[in-house]
Amino acid sequence: MVMLLTSSVGKAIATSSGIKINRIEFFEQRSKLIFIVIIILAFIYPFFQLAHYGFNIQYFFNIEQLLDMNNTIAADRYSGAEEFTILDQFLLVFVYLAPIYSGYISTFFEKRKQLFFYIAFLPPLIVALSQSMKAGFIASVFLWLTGKIVSIYSSDKPFPKVNFKLVVIAGLIGTLFLGLLFFSMLLRTNEISFETIGFISNRFLNYAFGHLVAFDDWIITGWNAYFPFELKTFYGISNYLGFASREQGVFNEFFTYGNGNVSGEMVTNVYTAFRFIIEDFGLLGSFVFIGIMGLISGFSFVKIRNNPNSIFSKVLLSSFLFFIFYSFATSVWAYTSYIVVFFLFYLILKLSYKPLQSE
């Protein structure tokens, strides 16, 4: 509610400020070449990781080998034994950069040509199936949506009309998305059986809704106004600069709760992005922080419509939308990879346009 109110103020300010209109046009040929380079680098990452562990592409065609590969890599990651080099970090950025750029530039191509850009989902999907990194696959979908929304709005193109066909297509895509996530979680068990399917079904519910219960409990019983200030919302920066240390999973307090409809206990350490904000800025300060985000977002919405040349506003708005999409789980700015993604997104968008030729 606070963000909606302040975004309206931001829109009003931008509308009354008389923003100058600069004429540029989308450079289709160059943008397609940039995308090909990005997608190649994105594909290198998962196979580079597999080679590090002694696996290869053949493991994807045998369910037992796929289970073994997934369990081995995931176990190393959760135990802290995973080796993550600078090259790994560099390539991982392109796994996330591909979807947001794909979503953005696909708007400017014909529908039949847009199918090619969906290849951007394959690298994060391969990572999810081989390493049980579900969060990256979820992020890739949010990044694609972010790029798509900003490109449609800034180019003054119409959003798809909601009709029966669109609802059916969205339902099928959503079912496929959830099915792939479920299968990725199932691979982590190192066995596929009725027992493990039931177990993962419970885990899936916890993965989808556990953050709501955990945050609710934390804000009532666990919040401490005297938490040390570490700029957790921006852990990707504070951790890199060395004045804070982000642990695996960020929060090491695991919240256990029961569900009357599910046997056994649920455990989670996901507390939504709002815990990050509240620990950094306090309850009152969190409203101010969210209000500022809304103000800037509203201003950027109007600016990118009036001034297509405002690449910075497009990237700024994209980062806010991505933050909102993923706020149910975490602060995306707590991860250096995502921050670098938006820095590179700015650079490649600058290259994706050229001055409009005067007639």
Buried (B, 14 or more C-beta within 10 A) or exposed (E): EBBEEBBEBBBEBBBEEEBEEEEBEBBEEBBBEBBEEBBEBBBBBBBBBBEBBEBEEEBBEEEEBBBBBBBBBBBBBEEEEBEEEEEBEBBBBBBBBBBBBBBBBBBBBEEEEBEBBEBBBBBBBBBBBBBBBBBBBBBBBBBBBBBBBBBBBBBEEEEEEEEEEEEEEEEEEEEEBEEBBBEBBBBBBBEBEEEBEEBBBBBBBBBEBBBBBBBBBBBEEEBEEEEEEBBBBBBBBBBEEEEBEBEEEBBEEEBEBEBEEBEEEBEBBBBBBBBBBBBBBBEEEBBEBBBBBBBBBBBBBBBBBBBBBBBBBBBBBBBBBBBBBBBBBBBBBBBBBBBBBBEBBBEBBEEBBEEEEEE
